[in-house]
Amino acid sequence: SLINRCQAKRSRSAIGAFLIIFLVLVLVVILPIVLIIIALASSTINFVLNINNNNNNSNIAGFIRSAINLALNFFE
């Protein structure tokens, strides 16, 4: 029964270590990537809207905006 207790403690600490590593990975790697993608998408949309407002060439800007909206809707 001593061996079983040691194995249970070891598996519990392994689960805890895995959870800590997983949370650190999510917070340090995945979350910043998602935030960067969201920021880039919103700044791109603002840029396209400014092009559309300032330029007479609204057909191209409208096409770009619809392509961006299509891509964003695809990832939702």
PDB file with one MODEL, atoms N, CA, C and O in Angstrom:
MODEL        1
ATOM      1  N   SER A   1       0.829  -1.207   0.000  1.00  0.00           N
ATOM      2  CA  SER A   1       0.000   0.000   0.000  1.00  0.00           C
ATOM      3  C   SER A   1       0.859   1.251   0.000  1.00  0.00           C
ATOM      4  O   SER A   1       0.416   2.305  -0.458  1.00  0.00           O
ATOM      5  N   LEU A   2       2.098   1.150   0.513  1.00  0.00           N
ATOM      6  CA  LEU A   2       3.014   2.296   0.477  1.00  0.00           C
ATOM      7  C   LEU A   2       3.388   2.648  -0.958  1.00  0.00           C
ATOM      8  O   LEU A   2       3.500   3.823  -1.307  1.00  0.00           O
ATOM      9  N   ILE A   3       3.580   1.630  -1.784  1.00  0.00           N
ATOM     10  CA  ILE A   3       3.908   1.864  -3.198  1.00  0.00           C
ATOM     11  C   ILE A   3       2.740   2.541  -3.895  1.00  0.00           C
ATOM     12  O   ILE A   3       2.932   3.455  -4.698  1.00  0.00           O
ATOM     13  N   ASN A   4       1.527   2.092  -3.588  1.00  0.00           N
ATOM     14  CA  ASN A   4       0.351   2.700  -4.208  1.00  0.00           C
ATOM     15  C   ASN A   4       0.219   4.162  -3.813  1.00  0.00           C
ATOM     16  O   ASN A   4      -0.114   5.004  -4.647  1.00  0.00           O
ATOM     17  N   ARG A   5       0.482   4.473  -2.532  1.00  0.00           N
ATOM     18  CA  ARG A   5       0.402   5.865  -2.085  1.00  0.00           C
ATOM     19  C   ARG A   5       1.435   6.724  -2.797  1.00  0.00           C
ATOM     20  O   ARG A   5       1.137   7.849  -3.200  1.00  0.00           O
ATOM     21  N   CYS A   6       2.641   6.207  -2.954  1.00  0.00           N
ATOM     22  CA  CYS A   6       3.689   6.969  -3.642  1.00  0.00           C
ATOM     23  C   CYS A   6       3.315   7.213  -5.099  1.00  0.00           C
ATOM     24  O   CYS A   6       3.537   8.300  -5.632  1.00  0.00           O
ATOM     25  N   GLN A   7       2.741   6.187  -5.742  1.00  0.00           N
ATOM     26  CA  GLN A   7       2.344   6.351  -7.137  1.00  0.00           C
ATOM     27  C   GLN A   7       1.214   7.366  -7.263  1.00  0.00           C
ATOM     28  O   GLN A   7       1.198   8.156  -8.207  1.00  0.00           O
ATOM     29  N   ALA A   8       0.271   7.354  -6.327  1.00  0.00           N
ATOM     30  CA  ALA A   8      -0.833   8.309  -6.368  1.00  0.00           C
ATOM     31  C   ALA A   8      -0.316   9.726  -6.192  1.00  0.00           C
ATOM     32  O   ALA A   8      -0.748  10.641  -6.894  1.00  0.00           O
ATOM     33  N   LYS A   9       0.627   9.916  -5.235  1.00  0.00           N
ATOM     34  CA  LYS A   9       1.189  11.251  -5.040  1.00  0.00           C
ATOM     35  C   LYS A   9       1.949  11.704  -6.280  1.00  0.00           C
ATOM     36  O   LYS A   9       1.862  12.865  -6.680  1.00  0.00           O
ATOM     37  N   ARG A  10       2.703  10.773  -6.890  1.00  0.00           N
ATOM     38  CA  ARG A  10       3.478  11.128  -8.065  1.00  0.00           C
ATOM     39  C   ARG A  10       2.554  11.520  -9.220  1.00  0.00           C
ATOM     40  O   ARG A  10       2.822  12.490  -9.928  1.00  0.00           O
ATOM     41  N   SER A  11       1.462  10.765  -9.410  1.00  0.00           N
ATOM     42  CA  SER A  11       0.558  11.084 -10.513  1.00  0.00           C
ATOM     43  C   SER A  11      -0.160  12.402 -10.248  1.00  0.00           C
ATOM     44  O   SER A  11      -0.429  13.163 -11.177  1.00  0.00           O
ATOM     45  N   ARG A  12      -0.475  12.675  -8.966  1.00  0.00           N
ATOM     46  CA  ARG A  12      -1.118  13.946  -8.641  1.00  0.00           C
ATOM     47  C   ARG A  12      -0.192  15.116  -8.936  1.00  0.00           C
ATOM     48  O   ARG A  12      -0.621  16.119  -9.505  1.00  0.00           O
ATOM     49  N   SER A  13       1.071  14.995  -8.556  1.00  0.00           N
ATOM     50  CA  SER A  13       2.004  16.089  -8.823  1.00  0.00           C
ATOM     51  C   SER A  13       2.276  16.218 -10.317  1.00  0.00           C
ATOM     52  O   SER A  13       2.519  17.318 -10.814  1.00  0.00           O
ATOM     53  N   ALA A  14       2.236  15.093 -11.035  1.00  0.00           N
ATOM     54  CA  ALA A  14       2.414  15.165 -12.488  1.00  0.00           C
ATOM     55  C   ALA A  14       1.245  15.891 -13.135  1.00  0.00           C
ATOM     56  O   ALA A  14       1.434  16.683 -14.059  1.00  0.00           O
ATOM     57  N   ILE A  15       0.030  15.620 -12.647  1.00  0.00           N
ATOM     58  CA  ILE A  15      -1.149  16.322 -13.173  1.00  0.00           C
ATOM     59  C   ILE A  15      -1.046  17.810 -12.859  1.00  0.00           C
ATOM     60  O   ILE A  15      -1.338  18.646 -13.714  1.00  0.00           O
ATOM     61  N   GLY A  16      -0.635  18.144 -11.640  1.00  0.00           N
ATOM     62  CA  GLY A  16      -0.481  19.557 -11.279  1.00  0.00           C
ATOM     63  C   GLY A  16       0.565  20.249 -12.126  1.00  0.00           C
ATOM     64  O   GLY A  16       0.362  21.378 -12.574  1.00  0.00           O
ATOM     65  N   ALA A  17       1.692  19.571 -12.349  1.00  0.00           N
ATOM     66  CA  ALA A  17       2.745  20.167 -13.178  1.00  0.00           C
ATOM     67  C   ALA A  17       2.258  20.365 -14.603  1.00  0.00           C
ATOM     68  O   ALA A  17       2.539  21.391 -15.222  1.00  0.00           O
ATOM     69  N   PHE A  18       1.528  19.387 -15.126  1.00  0.00           N
ATOM     70  CA  PHE A  18       0.991  19.517 -16.482  1.00  0.00           C
ATOM     71  C   PHE A  18       0.030  20.694 -16.573  1.00  0.00           C
ATOM     72  O   PHE A  18       0.073  21.457 -17.538  1.00  0.00           O
ATOM     73  N   LEU A  19      -0.845  20.850 -15.565  1.00  0.00           N
ATOM     74  CA  LEU A  19      -1.798  21.961 -15.589  1.00  0.00           C
ATOM     75  C   LEU A  19      -1.083  23.304 -15.530  1.00  0.00           C
ATOM     76  O   LEU A  19      -1.454  24.241 -16.236  1.00  0.00           O
ATOM     77  N   ILE A  20      -0.054  23.399 -14.684  1.00  0.00           N
ATOM     78  CA  ILE A  20       0.693  24.657 -14.585  1.00  0.00           C
ATOM     79  C   ILE A  20       1.381  24.974 -15.911  1.00  0.00           C
ATOM     80  O   ILE A  20       1.330  26.108 -16.387  1.00  0.00           O
ATOM     81  N   ILE A  21       2.027  23.965 -16.507  1.00  0.00           N
ATOM     82  CA  ILE A  21       2.702  24.193 -17.790  1.00  0.00           C
ATOM     83  C   ILE A  21       1.691  24.575 -18.858  1.00  0.00           C
ATOM     84  O   ILE A  21       1.952  25.463 -19.669  1.00  0.00           O
ATOM     85  N   PHE A  22       0.537  23.913 -18.867  1.00  0.00           N
ATOM     86  CA  PHE A  22      -0.499  24.207 -19.857  1.00  0.00           C
ATOM     87  C   PHE A  22      -1.009  25.636 -19.706  1.00  0.00           C
ATOM     88  O   PHE A  22      -1.163  26.348 -20.699  1.00  0.00           O
ATOM     89  N   LEU A  23      -1.275  26.064 -18.460  1.00  0.00           N
ATOM     90  CA  LEU A  23      -1.759  27.427 -18.235  1.00  0.00           C
ATOM     91  C   LEU A  23      -0.716  28.461 -18.642  1.00  0.00           C
ATOM     92  O   LEU A  23      -1.051  29.475 -19.254  1.00  0.00           O
ATOM     93  N   VAL A  24       0.553  28.208 -18.302  1.00  0.00           N
ATOM     94  CA  VAL A  24       1.615  29.140 -18.690  1.00  0.00           C
ATOM     95  C   VAL A  24       1.720  29.209 -20.206  1.00  0.00           C
ATOM     96  O   VAL A  24       1.887  30.289 -20.772  1.00  0.00           O
ATOM     97  N   LEU A  25       1.622  28.053 -20.869  1.00  0.00           N
ATOM     98  CA  LEU A  25       1.686  28.027 -22.328  1.00  0.00           C
ATOM     99  C   LEU A  25       0.548  28.830 -22.936  1.00  0.00           C
ATOM    100  O   LEU A  25       0.759  29.600 -23.872  1.00  0.00           O
ATOM    101  N   VAL A  26      -0.665  28.652 -22.403  1.00  0.00           N
ATOM    102  CA  VAL A  26      -1.818  29.388 -22.928  1.00  0.00           C
ATOM    103  C   VAL A  26      -1.632  30.881 -22.715  1.00  0.00           C
ATOM    104  O   VAL A  26      -1.864  31.672 -23.629  1.00  0.00           O
ATOM    105  N   LEU A  27      -1.208  31.279 -21.498  1.00  0.00           N
ATOM    106  CA  LEU A  27      -1.094  32.703 -21.196  1.00  0.00           C
ATOM    107  C   LEU A  27       0.058  33.361 -21.940  1.00  0.00           C
ATOM    108  O   LEU A  27      -0.062  34.505 -22.377  1.00  0.00           O
ATOM    109  N   VAL A  28       1.176  32.651 -22.091  1.00  0.00           N
ATOM    110  CA  VAL A  28       2.376  33.272 -22.657  1.00  0.00           C
ATOM    111  C   VAL A  28       2.403  33.173 -24.177  1.00  0.00           C
ATOM    112  O   VAL A  28       2.905  34.079 -24.842  1.00  0.00           O
ATOM    113  N   VAL A  29       1.871  32.085 -24.739  1.00  0.00           N
ATOM    114  CA  VAL A  29       2.009  31.864 -26.182  1.00  0.00           C
ATOM    115  C   VAL A  29       0.711  32.138 -26.925  1.00  0.00           C
ATOM    116  O   VAL A  29       0.684  32.956 -27.844  1.00  0.00           O
ATOM    117  N   ILE A  30      -0.363  31.464 -26.539  1.00  0.00           N
ATOM    118  CA  ILE A  30      -1.575  31.493 -27.352  1.00  0.00           C
ATOM    119  C   ILE A  30      -2.318  32.818 -27.208  1.00  0.00           C
ATOM    120  O   ILE A  30      -2.763  33.386 -28.205  1.00  0.00           O
ATOM    121  N   LEU A  31      -2.458  33.316 -25.982  1.00  0.00           N
ATOM    122  CA  LEU A  31      -3.211  34.551 -25.757  1.00  0.00           C
ATOM    123  C   LEU A  31      -2.603  35.754 -26.477  1.00  0.00           C
ATOM    124  O   LEU A  31      -3.347  36.488 -27.128  1.00  0.00           O
ATOM    125  N   PRO A  32      -1.286  35.999 -26.396  1.00  0.00           N
ATOM    126  CA  PRO A  32      -0.727  37.126 -27.155  1.00  0.00           C
ATOM    127  C   PRO A  32      -0.912  36.993 -28.660  1.00  0.00           C
ATOM    128  O   PRO A  32      -1.142  37.991 -29.343  1.00  0.00           O
ATOM    129  N   ILE A  33      -0.815  35.770 -29.189  1.00  0.00           N
ATOM    130  CA  ILE A  33      -1.014  35.588 -30.632  1.00  0.00           C
ATOM    131  C   ILE A  33      -2.439  35.968 -31.018  1.00  0.00           C
ATOM    132  O   ILE A  33      -2.649  36.646 -32.024  1.00  0.00           O
ATOM    133  N   VAL A  34      -3.412  35.540 -30.228  1.00  0.00           N
ATOM    134  CA  VAL A  34      -4.811  35.876 -30.515  1.00  0.00           C
ATOM    135  C   VAL A  34      -5.025  37.379 -30.433  1.00  0.00           C
ATOM    136  O   VAL A  34      -5.695  37.957 -31.289  1.00  0.00           O
ATOM    137  N   LEU A  35      -4.457  38.023 -29.404  1.00  0.00           N
ATOM    138  CA  LEU A  35      -4.614  39.474 -29.268  1.00  0.00           C
ATOM    139  C   LEU A  35      -3.958  40.215 -30.423  1.00  0.00           C
ATOM    140  O   LEU A  35      -4.508  41.199 -30.917  1.00  0.00           O
ATOM    141  N   ILE A  36      -2.783  39.754 -30.863  1.00  0.00           N
ATOM    142  CA  ILE A  36      -2.113  40.397 -32.000  1.00  0.00           C
ATOM    143  C   ILE A  36      -2.950  40.249 -33.261  1.00  0.00           C
ATOM    144  O   ILE A  36      -3.074  41.197 -34.036  1.00  0.00           O
ATOM    145  N   ILE A  37      -3.526  39.069 -33.476  1.00  0.00           N
ATOM    146  CA  ILE A  37      -4.364  38.862 -34.667  1.00  0.00           C
ATOM    147  C   ILE A  37      -5.579  39.779 -34.632  1.00  0.00           C
ATOM    148  O   ILE A  37      -5.940  40.367 -35.652  1.00  0.00           O
ATOM    149  N   ILE A  38      -6.219  39.911 -33.458  1.00  0.00           N
ATOM    150  CA  ILE A  38      -7.395  40.786 -33.339  1.00  0.00           C
ATOM    151  C   ILE A  38      -6.999  42.235 -33.601  1.00  0.00           C
ATOM    152  O   ILE A  38      -7.706  42.954 -34.307  1.00  0.00           O
ATOM    153  N   ALA A  39      -5.859  42.671 -33.030  1.00  0.00           N
ATOM    154  CA  ALA A  39      -5.416  44.053 -33.223  1.00  0.00           C
ATOM    155  C   ALA A  39      -5.093  44.323 -34.688  1.00  0.00           C
ATOM    156  O   ALA A  39      -5.458  45.369 -35.224  1.00  0.00           O
ATOM    157  N   LEU A  40      -4.408  43.381 -35.337  1.00  0.00           N
ATOM    158  CA  LEU A  40      -4.075  43.567 -36.751  1.00  0.00           C
ATOM    159  C   LEU A  40      -5.331  43.618 -37.609  1.00  0.00           C
ATOM    160  O   LEU A  40      -5.422  44.427 -38.532  1.00  0.00           O
ATOM    161  N   ALA A  41      -6.298  42.759 -37.309  1.00  0.00           N
ATOM    162  CA  ALA A  41      -7.533  42.747 -38.093  1.00  0.00           C
ATOM    163  C   ALA A  41      -8.285  44.064 -37.932  1.00  0.00           C
ATOM    164  O   ALA A  41      -8.767  44.624 -38.916  1.00  0.00           O
ATOM    165  N   SER A  42      -8.389  44.565 -36.701  1.00  0.00           N
ATOM    166  CA  SER A  42      -9.135  45.810 -36.490  1.00  0.00           C
ATOM    167  C   SER A  42      -8.416  46.998 -37.113  1.00  0.00           C
ATOM    168  O   SER A  42      -9.060  47.879 -37.683  1.00  0.00           O
ATOM    169  N   SER A  43      -7.072  47.036 -37.012  1.00  0.00           N
ATOM    170  CA  SER A  43      -6.349  48.154 -37.623  1.00  0.00           C
ATOM    171  C   SER A  43      -6.445  48.085 -39.140  1.00  0.00           C
ATOM    172  O   SER A  43      -6.510  49.121 -39.802  1.00  0.00           O
ATOM    173  N   THR A  44      -6.455  46.875 -39.699  1.00  0.00           N
ATOM    174  CA  THR A  44      -6.609  46.734 -41.149  1.00  0.00           C
ATOM    175  C   THR A  44      -7.979  47.217 -41.589  1.00  0.00           C
ATOM    176  O   THR A  44      -8.103  47.888 -42.613  1.00  0.00           O
ATOM    177  N   ILE A  45      -9.013  46.881 -40.821  1.00  0.00           N
ATOM    178  CA  ILE A  45     -10.366  47.331 -41.170  1.00  0.00           C
ATOM    179  C   ILE A  45     -10.445  48.855 -41.096  1.00  0.00           C
ATOM    180  O   ILE A  45     -11.039  49.487 -41.970  1.00  0.00           O
ATOM    181  N   ASN A  46      -9.846  49.454 -40.049  1.00  0.00           N
ATOM    182  CA  ASN A  46      -9.849  50.916 -39.947  1.00  0.00           C
ATOM    183  C   ASN A  46      -9.108  51.549 -41.112  1.00  0.00           C
ATOM    184  O   ASN A  46      -9.541  52.568 -41.650  1.00  0.00           O
ATOM    185  N   PHE A  47      -7.977  50.940 -41.506  1.00  0.00           N
ATOM    186  CA  PHE A  47      -7.206  51.454 -42.635  1.00  0.00           C
ATOM    187  C   PHE A  47      -8.034  51.416 -43.918  1.00  0.00           C
ATOM    188  O   PHE A  47      -8.034  52.370 -44.695  1.00  0.00           O
ATOM    189  N   VAL A  48      -8.735  50.308 -44.129  1.00  0.00           N
ATOM    190  CA  VAL A  48      -9.557  50.175 -45.335  1.00  0.00           C
ATOM    191  C   VAL A  48     -10.706  51.171 -45.310  1.00  0.00           C
ATOM    192  O   VAL A  48     -11.053  51.743 -46.344  1.00  0.00           O
ATOM    193  N   LEU A  49     -11.300  51.385 -44.141  1.00  0.00           N
ATOM    194  CA  LEU A  49     -12.383  52.364 -44.045  1.00  0.00           C
ATOM    195  C   LEU A  49     -11.871  53.767 -44.337  1.00  0.00           C
ATOM    196  O   LEU A  49     -12.558  54.554 -44.989  1.00  0.00           O
ATOM    197  N   ASN A  50     -10.655  54.092 -43.854  1.00  0.00           N
ATOM    198  CA  ASN A  50     -10.084  55.406 -44.147  1.00  0.00           C
ATOM    199  C   ASN A  50      -9.803  55.560 -45.631  1.00  0.00           C
ATOM    200  O   ASN A  50     -10.030  56.629 -46.198  1.00  0.00           O
ATOM    201  N   ILE A  51      -9.308  54.496 -46.271  1.00  0.00           N
ATOM    202  CA  ILE A  51      -9.102  54.547 -47.723  1.00  0.00           C
ATOM    203  C   ILE A  51     -10.428  54.821 -48.419  1.00  0.00           C
ATOM    204  O   ILE A  51     -10.506  55.622 -49.350  1.00  0.00           O
ATOM    205  N   ASN A  52     -11.459  54.146 -47.953  1.00  0.00           N
ATOM    206  CA  ASN A  52     -12.766  54.282 -48.581  1.00  0.00           C
ATOM    207  C   ASN A  52     -13.313  55.697 -48.399  1.00  0.00           C
ATOM    208  O   ASN A  52     -13.968  56.224 -49.298  1.00  0.00           O
ATOM    209  N   ASN A  53     -13.053  56.311 -47.255  1.00  0.00           N
ATOM    210  CA  ASN A  53     -13.565  57.656 -47.012  1.00  0.00           C
ATOM    211  C   ASN A  53     -12.774  58.713 -47.775  1.00  0.00           C
ATOM    212  O   ASN A  53     -13.349  59.695 -48.244  1.00  0.00           O
ATOM    213  N   ASN A  54     -11.457  58.520 -47.906  1.00  0.00           N
ATOM    214  CA  ASN A  54     -10.619  59.568 -48.471  1.00  0.00           C
ATOM    215  C   ASN A  54     -10.455  59.465 -49.979  1.00  0.00           C
ATOM    216  O   ASN A  54     -10.006  60.417 -50.617  1.00  0.00           O
ATOM    217  N   ASN A  55     -10.809  58.339 -50.548  1.00  0.00           N
ATOM    218  CA  ASN A  55     -10.486  58.113 -51.948  1.00  0.00           C
ATOM    219  C   ASN A  55     -11.761  57.965 -52.766  1.00  0.00           C
ATOM    220  O   ASN A  55     -12.787  57.503 -52.266  1.00  0.00           O
ATOM    221  N   ASN A  56     -11.678  58.365 -54.031  1.00  0.00           N
ATOM    222  CA  ASN A  56     -12.816  58.156 -54.920  1.00  0.00           C
ATOM    223  C   ASN A  56     -12.890  56.720 -55.406  1.00  0.00           C
ATOM    224  O   ASN A  56     -13.919  56.282 -55.921  1.00  0.00           O
ATOM    225  N   ASN A  57     -11.799  55.990 -55.242  1.00  0.00           N
ATOM    226  CA  ASN A  57     -11.729  54.628 -55.760  1.00  0.00           C
ATOM    227  C   ASN A  57     -12.390  53.679 -54.766  1.00  0.00           C
ATOM    228  O   ASN A  57     -11.725  52.824 -54.182  1.00  0.00           O
ATOM    229  N   SER A  58     -13.693  53.831 -54.576  1.00  0.00           N
ATOM    230  CA  SER A  58     -14.372  53.098 -53.507  1.00  0.00           C
ATOM    231  C   SER A  58     -14.667  51.657 -53.889  1.00  0.00           C
ATOM    232  O   SER A  58     -14.924  50.836 -53.008  1.00  0.00           O
ATOM    233  N   ASN A  59     -14.638  51.324 -55.176  1.00  0.00           N
ATOM    234  CA  ASN A  59     -14.911  49.936 -55.564  1.00  0.00           C
ATOM    235  C   ASN A  59     -13.831  49.004 -55.042  1.00  0.00           C
ATOM    236  O   ASN A  59     -14.135  47.928 -54.526  1.00  0.00           O
ATOM    237  N   ILE A  60     -12.562  49.408 -55.171  1.00  0.00           N
ATOM    238  CA  ILE A  60     -11.458  48.569 -54.697  1.00  0.00           C
ATOM    239  C   ILE A  60     -11.513  48.454 -53.179  1.00  0.00           C
ATOM    240  O   ILE A  60     -11.347  47.365 -52.629  1.00  0.00           O
ATOM    241  N   ALA A  61     -11.748  49.581 -52.496  1.00  0.00           N
ATOM    242  CA  ALA A  61     -11.808  49.556 -51.036  1.00  0.00           C
ATOM    243  C   ALA A  61     -12.976  48.696 -50.561  1.00  0.00           C
ATOM    244  O   ALA A  61     -12.845  47.959 -49.584  1.00  0.00           O
ATOM    245  N   GLY A  62     -14.110  48.785 -51.244  1.00  0.00           N
ATOM    246  CA  GLY A  62     -15.248  47.948 -50.884  1.00  0.00           C
ATOM    247  C   GLY A  62     -14.955  46.478 -51.087  1.00  0.00           C
ATOM    248  O   GLY A  62     -15.370  45.635 -50.291  1.00  0.00           O
ATOM    249  N   PHE A  63     -14.234  46.174 -52.160  1.00  0.00           N
ATOM    250  CA  PHE A  63     -13.847  44.777 -52.398  1.00  0.00           C
ATOM    251  C   PHE A  63     -12.923  44.277 -51.300  1.00  0.00           C
ATOM    252  O   PHE A  63     -13.085  43.160 -50.807  1.00  0.00           O
ATOM    253  N   ILE A  64     -11.930  45.120 -50.907  1.00  0.00           N
ATOM    254  CA  ILE A  64     -11.000  44.726 -49.842  1.00  0.00           C
ATOM    255  C   ILE A  64     -11.762  44.534 -48.536  1.00  0.00           C
ATOM    256  O   ILE A  64     -11.530  43.566 -47.812  1.00  0.00           O
ATOM    257  N   ARG A  65     -12.674  45.460 -48.237  1.00  0.00           N
ATOM    258  CA  ARG A  65     -13.423  45.359 -46.987  1.00  0.00           C
ATOM    259  C   ARG A  65     -14.284  44.097 -46.967  1.00  0.00           C
ATOM    260  O   ARG A  65     -14.360  43.411 -45.948  1.00  0.00           O
ATOM    261  N   SER A  66     -14.932  43.792 -48.091  1.00  0.00           N
ATOM    262  CA  SER A  66     -15.766  42.586 -48.114  1.00  0.00           C
ATOM    263  C   SER A  66     -14.912  41.330 -47.991  1.00  0.00           C
ATOM    264  O   SER A  66     -15.339  40.352 -47.378  1.00  0.00           O
ATOM    265  N   ALA A  67     -13.697  41.346 -48.571  1.00  0.00           N
ATOM    266  CA  ALA A  67     -12.806  40.192 -48.430  1.00  0.00           C
ATOM    267  C   ALA A  67     -12.376  40.022 -46.978  1.00  0.00           C
ATOM    268  O   ALA A  67     -12.323  38.901 -46.473  1.00  0.00           O
ATOM    269  N   ILE A  68     -12.065  41.143 -46.296  1.00  0.00           N
ATOM    270  CA  ILE A  68     -11.669  41.066 -44.883  1.00  0.00           C
ATOM    271  C   ILE A  68     -12.833  40.561 -44.036  1.00  0.00           C
ATOM    272  O   ILE A  68     -12.651  39.709 -43.165  1.00  0.00           O
ATOM    273  N   ASN A  69     -14.028  41.088 -44.295  1.00  0.00           N
ATOM    274  CA  ASN A  69     -15.193  40.633 -43.530  1.00  0.00           C
ATOM    275  C   ASN A  69     -15.455  39.149 -43.761  1.00  0.00           C
ATOM    276  O   ASN A  69     -15.812  38.423 -42.834  1.00  0.00           O
ATOM    277  N   LEU A  70     -15.276  38.706 -45.002  1.00  0.00           N
ATOM    278  CA  LEU A  70     -15.463  37.288 -45.309  1.00  0.00           C
ATOM    279  C   LEU A  70     -14.464  36.440 -44.534  1.00  0.00           C
ATOM    280  O   LEU A  70     -14.822  35.403 -43.977  1.00  0.00           O
ATOM    281  N   ALA A  71     -13.192  36.892 -44.501  1.00  0.00           N
ATOM    282  CA  ALA A  71     -12.159  36.140 -43.786  1.00  0.00           C
ATOM    283  C   ALA A  71     -12.454  36.118 -42.290  1.00  0.00           C
ATOM    284  O   ALA A  71     -12.309  35.077 -41.650  1.00  0.00           O
ATOM    285  N   LEU A  72     -12.868  37.257 -41.722  1.00  0.00           N
ATOM    286  CA  LEU A  72     -13.156  37.301 -40.291  1.00  0.00           C
ATOM    287  C   LEU A  72     -14.359  36.431 -39.945  1.00  0.00           C
ATOM    288  O   LEU A  72     -14.366  35.758 -38.914  1.00  0.00           O
ATOM    289  N   ASN A  73     -15.377  36.444 -40.806  1.00  0.00           N
ATOM    290  CA  ASN A  73     -16.542  35.595 -40.548  1.00  0.00           C
ATOM    291  C   ASN A  73     -16.191  34.125 -40.662  1.00  0.00           C
ATOM    292  O   ASN A  73     -16.790  33.285 -39.990  1.00  0.00           O
ATOM    293  N   PHE A  74     -15.226  33.811 -41.510  1.00  0.00           N
ATOM    294  CA  PHE A  74     -14.805  32.417 -41.664  1.00  0.00           C
ATOM    295  C   PHE A  74     -14.176  31.898 -40.389  1.00  0.00           C
ATOM    296  O   PHE A  74     -14.342  30.726 -40.054  1.00  0.00           O
ATOM    297  N   PHE A  75     -13.443  32.761 -39.657  1.00  0.00           N
ATOM    298  CA  PHE A  75     -12.744  32.316 -38.454  1.00  0.00           C
ATOM    299  C   PHE A  75     -13.622  32.345 -37.214  1.00  0.00           C
ATOM    300  O   PHE A  75     -13.202  31.855 -36.166  1.00  0.00           O
ATOM    301  N   GLU A  76     -14.819  32.900 -37.294  1.00  0.00           N
ATOM    302  CA  GLU A  76     -15.687  32.967 -36.110  1.00  0.00           C
ATOM    303  C   GLU A  76     -16.310  31.619 -35.820  1.00  0.00           C
ATOM    304  O   GLU A  76     -17.070  31.484 -34.861  1.00  0.00           O
TER     305      GLU A  76
ENDMDL
END
